[in-house]
Amino acid sequence: MSNTRKFARPALFRNLETAYVFRCTHAEKEQAMPTSTTMTIRLDPLLKAKLGKLADETRRSRSFLAAEAVEAYVDRELAIIEGIERGLADVEAGRTVSHEDAMASVRQAIEDAAGGTA
């Protein structure tokens, strides 16, 4: 689809072959993801009161603080899951160390840190 449109020539453009109207389509394109969306959650009344107090004391909205808390929780949980998945992939690929070898490395690190006196 063209971003230009022909229109009838008014008196101003009588001597021109064609006149065009250009329009910016940048603002019309759909964004991949909206900047925010709404979600409803149920909270214990005491937790809601605490959130309200925190909002008042930090001069932030309850919504802002709740969104930050959810984001931190989701990021942390996803990082844990990704770490577990990497560990499982290591086990499947045979990239493991025996308990005895791991403990020997720990003992050596402790001894080195203590200056060889452990």
C-alpha positions as CSV (number, residue, x, y, z in Angstrom):
1,M,0.0,0.0,0.0
2,S,1.3,3.4,-0.9
3,N,1.9,6.0,1.7
4,T,0.8,8.7,-0.7
5,R,-2.6,9.6,-2.1
6,K,-3.6,11.5,-5.2
7,F,-6.2,14.2,-4.8
8,A,-8.1,16.6,-7.1
9,R,-6.0,19.6,-8.0
10,P,-7.3,22.8,-6.4
11,A,-6.6,26.1,-8.1
12,L,-3.2,26.4,-6.4
13,F,-2.0,23.3,-8.3
14,R,-3.7,23.8,-11.7
15,N,-0.4,24.0,-13.5
16,L,1.0,20.8,-11.9
17,E,0.5,17.4,-13.3
18,T,-0.1,15.6,-10.0
19,A,-0.3,16.7,-6.4
20,Y,0.3,14.4,-3.5
21,V,-0.6,14.3,0.2
22,F,2.0,12.6,2.3
23,R,1.1,11.1,5.7
24,C,3.3,9.8,8.5
25,T,2.6,6.2,9.1
26,H,5.1,5.8,12.0
27,A,2.4,6.6,14.6
28,E,-0.1,4.2,12.9
29,K,2.1,1.1,13.1
30,E,1.1,-1.3,15.8
31,Q,3.7,-1.7,18.5
32,A,5.0,-5.2,19.2
33,M,3.9,-5.1,22.8
34,P,1.9,-2.4,24.6
35,T,3.8,-0.3,27.1
36,S,1.7,-1.7,29.9
37,T,-1.4,-3.8,30.5
38,T,-3.9,-4.3,33.3
39,M,-4.0,-7.3,35.6
40,T,-6.2,-7.8,38.6
41,I,-4.9,-9.7,41.7
42,R,-6.3,-10.6,45.1
43,L,-4.4,-9.4,48.1
44,D,-4.8,-10.0,51.8
45,P,-6.1,-6.8,53.3
46,L,-3.0,-6.5,55.6
47,L,-0.7,-6.8,52.6
48,K,-2.7,-4.2,50.7
49,A,-2.4,-1.8,53.7
50,K,1.4,-2.4,53.8
51,L,1.6,-1.7,50.1
52,G,-0.4,1.5,50.6
53,K,1.9,2.6,53.4
54,L,5.0,1.9,51.3
55,A,3.4,3.8,48.4
56,D,2.7,6.8,50.7
57,E,6.2,6.8,52.2
58,T,8.0,6.4,48.8
59,R,5.6,8.7,46.9
60,R,5.0,5.9,44.4
61,S,1.7,4.4,43.4
62,R,0.6,1.0,44.7
63,S,0.4,-0.1,41.1
64,F,4.0,0.9,40.4
65,L,5.3,-0.9,43.4
66,A,3.2,-4.0,42.7
67,A,4.5,-4.1,39.1
68,E,8.1,-3.7,40.4
69,A,7.6,-6.6,42.9
70,V,6.0,-8.9,40.3
71,E,8.8,-8.1,37.8
72,A,11.5,-8.9,40.4
73,Y,9.8,-12.1,41.4
74,V,9.3,-13.3,37.8
75,D,12.9,-12.4,36.8
76,R,14.3,-14.3,39.9
77,E,12.1,-17.3,39.3
78,L,13.0,-17.5,35.6
79,A,16.7,-17.2,36.4
80,I,16.3,-20.1,38.8
81,I,14.6,-22.2,36.2
82,E,17.2,-21.4,33.6
83,G,19.9,-22.4,36.0
84,I,18.2,-25.7,36.7
85,E,17.9,-26.3,32.9
86,R,21.6,-25.5,32.4
87,G,22.5,-27.9,35.2
88,L,20.3,-30.7,33.7
89,A,22.0,-30.1,30.3
90,D,25.4,-30.4,32.0
91,V,24.3,-33.7,33.5
92,E,23.1,-35.0,30.2
93,A,26.4,-34.0,28.5
94,G,28.5,-35.6,31.2
95,R,29.9,-32.3,32.6
96,T,29.8,-33.4,36.2
97,V,32.3,-33.7,39.1
98,S,32.1,-36.5,41.7
99,H,31.3,-35.5,45.3
100,E,34.8,-36.6,46.4
101,D,36.5,-34.4,43.8
102,A,34.3,-31.5,44.7
103,M,35.1,-31.8,48.4
104,A,38.8,-32.1,47.6
105,S,38.6,-28.9,45.7
106,V,36.8,-27.2,48.6
107,R,39.3,-28.4,51.1
108,Q,42.2,-27.2,48.9
109,A,40.6,-23.8,48.5
110,I,40.1,-23.5,52.3
111,E,43.7,-24.5,52.9
112,D,45.0,-22.0,50.3
113,A,42.9,-19.2,51.8
114,A,44.2,-20.0,55.3
115,G,47.8,-19.8,54.0
116,G,48.3,-23.5,53.9
117,T,47.7,-24.1,57.6
118,A,44.3,-25.8,57.4
